[in-house]
Amino acid sequence: MKEKMEDRRIMRTRNMLYDAFLDLMIEKGYESITVQDIIDRANIGRSTFYLHFTDKENLLLSNMEQLRHFLKDQSLNNPILNKEEYQFGFSFAMLQHAQGHKRLYKAIVGKKGGTAVIYHMKNMVCGLISDDIEALLPFSSLPIPKEAVIDFVVNTFMTLISWWMDNNMPCPAEEVNRIFHKLALNGLNSLKASV
């Protein structure tokens, strides 16, 4: 019983830190946030913060890891349909997440985002995409390095999110997902045809 109470207390503290951090990212941007800002907003002590995280980047990575787990779960629930209707499993869930957290994503991909946030987000997306591409098109049969293929798809996705946010989401997540698949899969299918 005591462990359950401690687990709930740990989760409550972490959630307060996550919420404070995300609110501050929207307001100030990642680069401008200090640990003091986070603990002031969450109304917790400095030592409590350091019990959970080593610094603000560690907090960011923990937040990204939660998002990665969520997207991976969504990906598992959206298996590859077939070769003609291939879909990246994570993309629609991430676009819906972006749609539901518009202010946060605008801050991330906008001027306030900071290179560290974009770097870690791209790494997270890269991991999700790598497995999906391997299922569609084994890297061993590609005429170009697999890293180039992954970067192409990751950058296509990130560019679309940025375009979508910069233009105040002119279409729903479903449409952006369709555009992403059209662009990415046309590129991948041309590689497949050249093998």
ZAKE-139334 format. One record per residue: x, y, z of N, C-alpha, C in turn; residue number from 1. Coordinates in Angstrom, 2 decimals, always signed. Layout:
<recs>
{rec {X Y Z} {X Y Z} {X Y Z} NUM}
...
</recs>
This chain:
<recs>
{rec {+0.82 -1.19 +0.00} {+0.00 +0.00 +0.00} {+0.86 +1.26 +0.00} 1}
{rec {+1.95 +1.23 +0.80} {+2.85 +2.37 +0.87} {+3.50 +2.64 -0.49} 2}
{rec {+3.88 +1.55 -1.18} {+4.49 +1.70 -2.52} {+3.54 +2.38 -3.49} 3}
{rec {+2.25 +2.00 -3.45} {+1.27 +2.62 -4.35} {+1.14 +4.10 -4.08} 4}
{rec {+1.16 +4.49 -2.79} {+1.07 +5.91 -2.44} {+2.31 +6.65 -2.95} 5}
{rec {+3.49 +6.04 -2.79} {+4.72 +6.67 -3.26} {+4.71 +6.78 -4.79} 6}
{rec {+4.24 +5.72 -5.48} {+4.16 +5.76 -6.94} {+3.23 +6.87 -7.40} 7}
{rec {+2.10 +7.03 -6.73} {+1.16 +8.09 -7.10} {+1.77 +9.46 -6.85} 8}
{rec {+2.49 +9.59 -5.76} {+3.12 +10.86 -5.43} {+4.21 +11.18 -6.46} 9}
{rec {+4.98 +10.18 -6.84} {+6.02 +10.38 -7.86} {+5.38 +10.81 -9.18} 10}
{rec {+4.33 +10.11 -9.58} {+3.65 +10.45 -10.84} {+3.03 +11.84 -10.77} 11}
{rec {+2.45 +12.19 -9.65} {+1.85 +13.52 -9.50} {+2.92 +14.61 -9.62} 12}
{rec {+4.07 +14.39 -8.96} {+5.17 +15.37 -9.04} {+5.70 +15.47 -10.46} 13}
{rec {+5.91 +14.34 -11.11} {+6.40 +14.35 -12.49} {+5.40 +15.05 -13.41} 14}
{rec {+4.13 +14.78 -13.23} {+3.10 +15.43 -14.06} {+3.09 +16.94 -13.84} 15}
{rec {+3.28 +17.38 -12.61} {+3.34 +18.81 -12.34} {+4.55 +19.43 -13.06} 16}
{rec {+5.67 +18.71 -13.05} {+6.87 +19.20 -13.74} {+6.67 +19.21 -15.25} 17}
{rec {+6.07 +18.15 -15.79} {+5.79 +18.11 -17.23} {+4.88 +19.27 -17.64} 18}
{rec {+3.81 +19.46 -16.89} {+2.84 +20.52 -17.22} {+3.51 +21.89 -17.16} 19}
{rec {+4.29 +22.13 -16.12} {+4.98 +23.42 -15.98} {+5.95 +23.63 -17.15} 20}
{rec {+6.69 +22.60 -17.48} {+7.67 +22.66 -18.56} {+6.99 +22.96 -19.90} 21}
{rec {+5.91 +22.26 -20.19} {+5.21 +22.47 -21.47} {+4.58 +23.86 -21.54} 22}
{rec {+4.01 +24.31 -20.44} {+3.46 +25.68 -20.41} {+4.55 +26.71 -20.67} 23}
{rec {+5.70 +26.52 -20.06} {+6.81 +27.45 -20.25} {+7.37 +27.40 -21.67} 24}
{rec {+7.37 +26.21 -22.27} {+7.82 +26.12 -23.67} {+6.94 +26.96 -24.57} 25}
{rec {+5.64 +26.93 -24.32} {+4.70 +27.71 -25.12} {+4.94 +29.21 -24.89} 26}
{rec {+5.15 +29.58 -23.65} {+5.30 +31.00 -23.31} {+6.65 +31.58 -23.69} 27}
{rec {+7.74 +30.84 -23.36} {+9.09 +31.41 -23.47} {+9.97 +30.75 -24.51} 28}
{rec {+9.64 +29.55 -24.88} {+10.53 +28.78 -25.73} {+11.54 +28.02 -24.89} 29}
{rec {+12.00 +26.89 -25.41} {+12.87 +25.98 -24.67} {+14.16 +26.65 -24.20} 30}
{rec {+14.82 +27.36 -25.09} {+16.13 +27.93 -24.77} {+16.08 +28.89 -23.59} 31}
{rec {+14.97 +29.59 -23.41} {+14.86 +30.60 -22.35} {+14.47 +30.03 -20.99} 32}
{rec {+14.03 +28.79 -20.96} {+13.56 +28.18 -19.71} {+14.75 +27.81 -18.83} 33}
{rec {+14.61 +28.08 -17.55} {+15.59 +27.64 -16.57} {+14.93 +26.63 -15.64} 34}
{rec {+15.74 +25.88 -14.91} {+15.20 +24.95 -13.91} {+14.41 +25.75 -12.87} 35}
{rec {+14.91 +26.93 -12.53} {+14.19 +27.78 -11.55} {+12.79 +28.12 -12.06} 36}
{rec {+12.67 +28.44 -13.36} {+11.35 +28.71 -13.93} {+10.42 +27.52 -13.75} 37}
{rec {+10.95 +26.34 -14.00} {+10.12 +25.11 -13.92} {+9.67 +24.86 -12.50} 38}
{rec {+10.59 +24.96 -11.54} {+10.20 +24.67 -10.16} {+9.27 +25.75 -9.60} 39}
{rec {+9.47 +26.99 -10.04} {+8.55 +28.06 -9.62} {+7.15 +27.78 -10.15} 40}
{rec {+7.05 +27.43 -11.43} {+5.74 +27.18 -12.05} {+5.07 +25.95 -11.44} 41}
{rec {+5.85 +24.90 -11.18} {+5.28 +23.67 -10.62} {+5.06 +23.77 -9.11} 42}
{rec {+5.63 +24.81 -8.51} {+5.53 +25.04 -7.07} {+6.10 +23.86 -6.28} 43}
{rec {+7.30 +23.46 -6.66} {+8.01 +22.40 -5.93} {+9.42 +22.90 -5.61} 44}
{rec {+10.10 +22.20 -4.75} {+11.45 +22.58 -4.37} {+12.50 +22.11 -5.37} 45}
{rec {+13.64 +22.78 -5.34} {+14.75 +22.43 -6.24} {+15.21 +20.99 -6.02} 46}
{rec {+15.32 +20.59 -4.76} {+15.79 +19.22 -4.48} {+14.79 +18.19 -5.02} 47}
{rec {+13.50 +18.51 -4.98} {+12.50 +17.60 -5.53} {+12.68 +17.46 -7.04} 48}
{rec {+12.94 +18.58 -7.72} {+13.20 +18.52 -9.16} {+14.35 +17.57 -9.45} 49}
{rec {+15.46 +17.75 -8.70} {+16.65 +16.94 -8.97} {+16.52 +15.49 -8.51} 50}
{rec {+15.51 +15.18 -7.73} {+15.22 +13.78 -7.43} {+14.68 +13.07 -8.68} 51}
{rec {+14.05 +13.83 -9.57} {+13.39 +13.26 -10.74} {+14.19 +13.46 -12.03} 52}
{rec {+14.85 +14.60 -12.16} {+15.54 +14.94 -13.41} {+16.87 +15.61 -13.12} 53}
{rec {+17.84 +15.39 -14.01} {+19.15 +15.99 -13.81} {+19.20 +17.44 -14.28} 54}
{rec {+18.39 +17.77 -15.30} {+18.35 +19.13 -15.85} {+17.14 +19.24 -16.76} 55}
{rec {+16.98 +20.39 -17.41} {+15.79 +20.58 -18.25} {+15.85 +19.68 -19.49} 56}
{rec {+17.04 +19.36 -19.99} {+17.12 +18.48 -21.15} {+16.68 +17.06 -20.78} 57}
{rec {+17.02 +16.62 -19.58} {+16.58 +15.32 -19.11} {+15.05 +15.27 -19.00} 58}
{rec {+14.46 +16.39 -18.55} {+13.00 +16.51 -18.50} {+12.41 +16.46 -19.90} 59}
{rec {+13.04 +17.15 -20.84} {+12.60 +17.11 -22.25} {+12.66 +15.69 -22.79} 60}
{rec {+13.76 +15.00 -22.55} {+13.92 +13.63 -23.06} {+12.89 +12.68 -22.44} 61}
{rec {+12.59 +12.87 -21.18} {+11.58 +12.04 -20.53} {+10.21 +12.29 -21.17} 62}
{rec {+9.92 +13.54 -21.46} {+8.67 +13.89 -22.12} {+8.60 +13.29 -23.52} 63}
{rec {+9.71 +13.35 -24.27} {+9.77 +12.76 -25.61} {+9.59 +11.25 -25.55} 64}
{rec {+10.15 +10.64 -24.50} {+10.03 +9.19 -24.35} {+8.58 +8.79 -24.10} 65}
{rec {+7.86 +9.59 -23.33} {+6.42 +9.32 -23.13} {+5.68 +9.41 -24.46} 66}
{rec {+5.99 +10.43 -25.25} {+5.34 +10.58 -26.55} {+5.71 +9.42 -27.47} 67}
{rec {+6.97 +9.00 -27.45} {+7.40 +7.88 -28.29} {+6.64 +6.60 -27.94} 68}
{rec {+6.48 +6.34 -26.64} {+5.73 +5.15 -26.21} {+4.28 +5.23 -26.70} 69}
{rec {+3.68 +6.39 -26.56} {+2.30 +6.58 -27.02} {+2.22 +6.32 -28.53} 70}
{rec {+3.13 +6.89 -29.30} {+3.09 +6.73 -30.76} {+3.40 +5.29 -31.16} 71}
{rec {+4.30 +4.65 -30.44} {+4.61 +3.25 -30.73} {+3.38 +2.37 -30.49} 72}
{rec {+2.68 +2.64 -29.40} {+1.43 +1.91 -29.12} {+0.42 +2.12 -30.24} 73}
{rec {+0.30 +3.36 -30.70} {-0.62 +3.66 -31.80} {-0.19 +2.94 -33.07} 74}
{rec {+1.12 +2.87 -33.28} {+1.66 +2.20 -34.45} {+1.32 +0.71 -34.43} 75}
{rec {+1.41 +0.11 -33.25} {+1.09 -1.31 -33.11} {-0.39 -1.57 -33.36} 76}
{rec {-1.22 -0.57 -33.05} {-2.66 -0.70 -33.28} {-3.04 -0.37 -34.72} 77}
{rec {-2.08 +0.10 -35.50} {-2.32 +0.45 -36.90} {-1.29 -0.29 -37.76} 78}
{rec {-1.41 -1.61 -37.84} {-0.39 -2.37 -38.57} {-0.41 -2.04 -40.06} 79}
{rec {+0.67 -2.44 -40.72} {+0.76 -2.26 -42.17} {-0.43 -2.99 -42.79} 80}
{rec {-1.20 -2.27 -43.57} {-2.41 -2.86 -44.16} {-2.04 -3.87 -45.24} 81}
{rec {-1.36 -3.41 -46.24} {-0.82 -4.27 -47.29} {+0.12 -3.43 -48.13} 82}
{rec {+0.76 -4.01 -49.09} {+1.76 -3.28 -49.88} {+1.15 -2.10 -50.64} 83}
{rec {-0.10 -2.20 -51.07} {-0.73 -1.12 -51.82} {-1.19 +0.02 -50.92} 84}
{rec {-1.52 -0.30 -49.68} {-2.06 +0.71 -48.77} {-1.15 +0.93 -47.58} 85}
{rec {+0.14 +0.84 -47.78} {+1.09 +0.98 -46.68} {+0.90 +2.32 -45.97} 86}
{rec {+0.94 +2.29 -44.64} {+0.87 +3.51 -43.84} {+1.94 +3.44 -42.75} 87}
{rec {+2.63 +4.55 -42.53} {+3.50 +4.63 -41.36} {+2.57 +4.66 -40.15} 88}
{rec {+2.81 +3.78 -39.21} {+1.89 +3.62 -38.10} {+1.82 +4.80 -37.15} 89}
{rec {+2.90 +5.55 -37.00} {+2.94 +6.62 -36.01} {+2.36 +7.94 -36.51} 90}
{rec {+2.37 +8.16 -37.82} {+2.19 +9.51 -38.37} {+0.83 +10.13 -38.04} 91}
{rec {-0.24 +9.40 -38.24} {-1.56 +9.97 -37.98} {-1.73 +10.30 -36.50} 92}
{rec {-1.25 +9.41 -35.63} {-1.35 +9.66 -34.18} {-0.56 +10.90 -33.79} 93}
{rec {+0.61 +11.08 -34.39} {+1.42 +12.26 -34.06} {+0.77 +13.53 -34.59} 94}
{rec {+0.19 +13.45 -35.76} {-0.49 +14.62 -36.32} {-1.73 +14.97 -35.48} 95}
{rec {-2.45 +13.96 -35.01} {-3.58 +14.22 -34.13} {-3.10 +14.84 -32.81} 96}
{rec {-1.97 +14.34 -32.31} {-1.38 +14.90 -31.10} {-1.03 +16.37 -31.32} 97}
{rec {-0.43 +16.66 -32.47} {-0.07 +18.05 -32.81} {-1.33 +18.91 -32.92} 98}
{rec {-2.37 +18.36 -33.52} {-3.63 +19.09 -33.67} {-4.24 +19.41 -32.30} 99}
{rec {-4.13 +18.48 -31.38} {-4.66 +18.67 -30.03} {-3.80 +19.56 -29.15} 100}
{rec {-2.54 +19.74 -29.54} {-1.59 +20.55 -28.77} {-0.96 +21.61 -29.68} 101}
{rec {-1.82 +22.28 -30.39} {-1.40 +23.23 -31.43} {-0.41 +24.28 -30.91} 102}
{rec {-0.71 +24.88 -29.79} {+0.16 +25.94 -29.26} {+1.55 +25.40 -28.94} 103}
{rec {+1.61 +24.21 -28.41} {+2.90 +23.60 -28.09} {+3.70 +23.32 -29.36} 104}
{rec {+3.07 +22.70 -30.34} {+3.76 +22.37 -31.58} {+4.19 +23.63 -32.34} 105}
{rec {+3.35 +24.67 -32.28} {+3.74 +25.94 -32.92} {+4.99 +26.49 -32.25} 106}
{rec {+5.07 +26.36 -30.94} {+6.26 +26.81 -30.22} {+7.47 +25.95 -30.56} 107}
{rec {+7.25 +24.66 -30.71} {+8.36 +23.75 -31.00} {+8.95 +24.00 -32.38} 108}
{rec {+8.10 +24.08 -33.39} {+8.62 +24.23 -34.76} {+8.84 +25.69 -35.14} 109}
{rec {+8.38 +26.61 -34.29} {+8.57 +28.03 -34.57} {+9.90 +28.52 -34.03} 110}
{rec {+10.02 +29.82 -33.94} {+11.26 +30.45 -33.51} {+11.63 +30.13 -32.07} 111}
{rec {+10.64 +29.83 -31.24} {+10.90 +29.55 -29.82} {+11.34 +28.11 -29.56} 112}
{rec {+11.23 +27.25 -30.56} {+11.43 +25.83 -30.35} {+12.81 +25.45 -29.84} 113}
{rec {+13.81 +25.99 -30.43} {+15.16 +25.64 -30.02} {+15.67 +24.42 -30.75} 114}
{rec {+16.93 +24.44 -31.04} {+17.53 +23.34 -31.79} {+17.51 +22.03 -31.02} 115}
{rec {+17.63 +22.09 -29.70} {+17.63 +20.84 -28.91} {+16.30 +20.12 -29.03} 116}
{rec {+15.21 +20.86 -28.98} {+13.88 +20.25 -29.06} {+13.68 +19.60 -30.42} 117}
{rec {+14.00 +20.34 -31.49} {+13.85 +19.80 -32.85} {+14.76 +18.59 -33.03} 118}
{rec {+15.98 +18.67 -32.53} {+16.93 +17.55 -32.64} {+16.36 +16.28 -31.99} 119}
{rec {+15.87 +16.42 -30.77} {+15.34 +15.24 -30.06} {+14.04 +14.74 -30.68} 120}
{rec {+13.22 +15.65 -31.18} {+11.99 +15.22 -31.84} {+12.32 +14.46 -33.12} 121}
{rec {+13.27 +14.97 -33.89} {+13.66 +14.27 -35.12} {+14.23 +12.89 -34.81} 122}
{rec {+15.02 +12.79 -33.75} {+15.56 +11.47 -33.36} {+14.45 +10.50 -32.99} 123}
{rec {+13.44 +11.00 -32.27} {+12.32 +10.15 -31.90} {+11.58 +9.66 -33.15} 124}
{rec {+11.29 +10.59 -34.06} {+10.59 +10.23 -35.31} {+11.45 +9.29 -36.14} 125}
{rec {+12.74 +9.51 -36.15} {+13.68 +8.66 -36.90} {+13.58 +7.20 -36.45} 126}
{rec {+13.54 +6.99 -35.15} {+13.41 +5.63 -34.62} {+12.10 +4.97 -35.02} 127}
{rec {+11.03 +5.75 -35.00} {+9.72 +5.21 -35.37} {+9.67 +4.86 -36.86} 128}
{rec {+10.28 +5.69 -37.67} {+10.24 +5.50 -39.12} {+11.13 +4.35 -39.57} 129}
{rec {+12.26 +4.20 -38.93} {+13.24 +3.18 -39.35} {+12.63 +1.79 -39.42} 130}
{rec {+11.92 +1.39 -38.37} {+11.30 +0.06 -38.35} {+10.24 -0.08 -39.43} 131}
{rec {+9.45 +0.98 -39.62} {+8.40 +0.93 -40.63} {+8.98 +0.79 -42.04} 132}
{rec {+10.05 +1.51 -42.32} {+10.65 +1.43 -43.65} {+11.23 +0.05 -43.90} 133}
{rec {+11.85 -0.51 -42.89} {+12.44 -1.85 -43.03} {+11.36 -2.87 -43.41} 134}
{rec {+10.15 -2.71 -42.85} {+9.05 -3.62 -43.18} {+8.60 -3.44 -44.62} 135}
{rec {+8.63 -2.21 -45.11} {+8.17 -1.92 -46.47} {+9.23 -2.26 -47.51} 136}
{rec {+10.46 -1.91 -47.20} {+11.53 -1.99 -48.19} {+12.82 -2.36 -47.48} 137}
{rec {+13.18 -3.62 -47.47} {+14.39 -4.02 -46.74} {+15.61 -3.20 -47.18} 138}
{rec {+16.33 -2.68 -46.17} {+17.48 -1.83 -46.47} {+18.55 -2.55 -47.26} 139}
{rec {+18.63 -3.86 -47.11} {+19.67 -4.62 -47.81} {+19.51 -4.54 -49.33} 140}
{rec {+18.30 -4.24 -49.79} {+18.07 -4.20 -51.24} {+18.13 -2.77 -51.81} 141}
{rec {+18.45 -1.79 -50.99} {+18.45 -0.41 -51.45} {+19.75 -0.02 -52.14} 142}
{rec {+19.65 +0.78 -53.21} {+20.85 +1.23 -53.91} {+21.52 +2.44 -53.25} 143}
{rec {+20.92 +2.98 -52.18} {+21.51 +4.11 -51.47} {+21.52 +3.80 -49.97} 144}
{rec {+22.33 +4.52 -49.19} {+22.43 +4.22 -47.75} {+21.09 +4.39 -47.04} 145}
{rec {+20.83 +3.47 -46.12} {+19.56 +3.51 -45.39} {+19.38 +4.80 -44.61} 146}
{rec {+20.49 +5.37 -44.10} {+20.40 +6.62 -43.34} {+19.84 +7.74 -44.20} 147}
{rec {+20.20 +7.75 -45.48} {+19.67 +8.78 -46.40} {+18.17 +8.60 -46.61} 148}
{rec {+17.74 +7.36 -46.71} {+16.32 +7.08 -46.89} {+15.53 +7.52 -45.65} 149}
{rec {+16.03 +7.17 -44.47} {+15.36 +7.54 -43.23} {+15.31 +9.06 -43.10} 150}
{rec {+16.45 +9.72 -43.35} {+16.48 +11.19 -43.27} {+15.48 +11.82 -44.22} 151}
{rec {+15.35 +11.27 -45.41} {+14.39 +11.80 -46.38} {+12.97 +11.76 -45.81} 152}
{rec {+12.58 +10.63 -45.24} {+11.22 +10.48 -44.72} {+11.03 +11.34 -43.47} 153}
{rec {+12.02 +11.34 -42.57} {+11.92 +12.15 -41.35} {+11.79 +13.63 -41.71} 154}
{rec {+12.64 +14.10 -42.60} {+12.60 +15.52 -42.98} {+11.32 +15.88 -43.72} 155}
{rec {+10.80 +14.96 -44.49} {+9.51 +15.20 -45.14} {+8.42 +15.38 -44.08} 156}
{rec {+8.40 +14.51 -43.10} {+7.40 +14.59 -42.04} {+7.55 +15.88 -41.23} 157}
{rec {+8.78 +16.18 -40.81} {+9.01 +17.37 -39.99} {+8.71 +18.66 -40.76} 158}
{rec {+9.04 +18.67 -42.04} {+8.75 +19.85 -42.87} {+7.25 +20.05 -42.99} 159}
{rec {+6.50 +18.96 -43.15} {+5.04 +19.08 -43.23} {+4.43 +19.60 -41.94} 160}
{rec {+4.93 +19.11 -40.80} {+4.42 +19.62 -39.51} {+4.71 +21.11 -39.41} 161}
{rec {+5.91 +21.50 -39.76} {+6.28 +22.92 -39.71} {+5.40 +23.76 -40.63} 162}
{rec {+5.21 +23.29 -41.86} {+4.33 +23.99 -42.82} {+2.92 +24.11 -42.26} 163}
{rec {+2.42 +23.02 -41.69} {+1.06 +22.96 -41.15} {+0.88 +23.97 -40.03} 164}
{rec {+1.86 +24.03 -39.11} {+1.78 +24.96 -37.99} {+1.95 +26.40 -38.47} 165}
{rec {+2.93 +26.63 -39.35} {+3.18 +27.99 -39.85} {+1.98 +28.58 -40.58} 166}
{rec {+1.18 +27.72 -41.19} {+0.01 +28.17 -41.95} {-1.29 +28.01 -41.17} 167}
{rec {-1.16 +27.91 -39.85} {-2.32 +27.85 -38.96} {-3.25 +26.67 -39.26} 168}
{rec {-2.66 +25.53 -39.54} {-3.38 +24.27 -39.76} {-4.52 +24.43 -40.77} 169}
{rec {-4.19 +24.67 -42.03} {-5.23 +24.92 -43.04} {-6.05 +23.69 -43.42} 170}
{rec {-5.65 +22.52 -42.96} {-6.39 +21.29 -43.27} {-6.29 +20.37 -42.06} 171}
{rec {-7.18 +19.38 -41.97} {-7.16 +18.47 -40.82} {-5.97 +17.50 -40.86} 172}
{rec {-5.74 +16.84 -39.72} {-4.64 +15.89 -39.59} {-4.71 +14.79 -40.65} 173}
{rec {-5.91 +14.35 -40.99} {-6.07 +13.29 -42.00} {-5.48 +13.71 -43.34} 174}
{rec {-5.69 +14.97 -43.71} {-5.18 +15.47 -44.99} {-3.66 +15.59 -44.97} 175}
{rec {-3.10 +16.08 -43.87} {-1.64 +16.18 -43.76} {-1.02 +14.78 -43.80} 176}
{rec {-1.67 +13.83 -43.16} {-1.19 +12.44 -43.19} {-1.22 +11.89 -44.61} 177}
{rec {-2.27 +12.20 -45.36} {-2.36 +11.76 -46.75} {-1.23 +12.39 -47.58} 178}
{rec {-0.99 +13.68 -47.40} {+0.08 +14.37 -48.13} {+1.43 +13.75 -47.78} 179}
{rec {+1.66 +13.51 -46.49} {+2.92 +12.90 -46.05} {+3.15 +11.56 -46.74} 180}
{rec {+2.12 +10.71 -46.73} {+2.27 +9.39 -47.34} {+2.48 +9.49 -48.85} 181}
{rec {+1.80 +10.42 -49.48} {+1.98 +10.57 -50.93} {+3.42 +10.96 -51.24} 182}
{rec {+3.94 +11.94 -50.52} {+5.32 +12.39 -50.77} {+6.34 +11.30 -50.42} 183}
{rec {+6.22 +10.76 -49.22} {+7.22 +9.79 -48.75} {+7.16 +8.49 -49.54} 184}
{rec {+5.95 +7.99 -49.78} {+5.86 +6.69 -50.45} {+6.19 +6.80 -51.94} 185}
{rec {+5.92 +7.95 -52.57} {+6.37 +8.11 -53.96} {+7.88 +8.02 -54.04} 186}
{rec {+8.56 +8.64 -53.08} {+10.02 +8.55 -53.04} {+10.51 +7.13 -52.78} 187}
{rec {+9.89 +6.46 -51.83} {+10.30 +5.09 -51.51} {+9.97 +4.12 -52.64} 188}
{rec {+8.80 +4.31 -53.27} {+8.43 +3.43 -54.37} {+9.36 +3.59 -55.56} 189}
{rec {+9.89 +4.82 -55.77} {+10.83 +4.98 -56.87} {+12.13 +4.24 -56.58} 190}
{rec {+12.51 +4.13 -55.32} {+13.68 +3.34 -54.95} {+13.41 +1.86 -55.20} 191}
{rec {+12.22 +1.45 -54.82} {+11.81 +0.06 -54.98} {+11.84 -0.33 -56.46} 192}
{rec {+11.39 +0.57 -57.31} {+11.36 +0.30 -58.74} {+12.75 +0.20 -59.34} 193}
{rec {+13.72 +0.92 -58.72} {+15.07 +0.90 -59.28} {+15.88 -0.29 -58.83} 194}
{rec {+15.34 -1.08 -57.88} {+16.07 -2.24 -57.39} {+15.95 -3.39 -58.37} 195}
</recs>
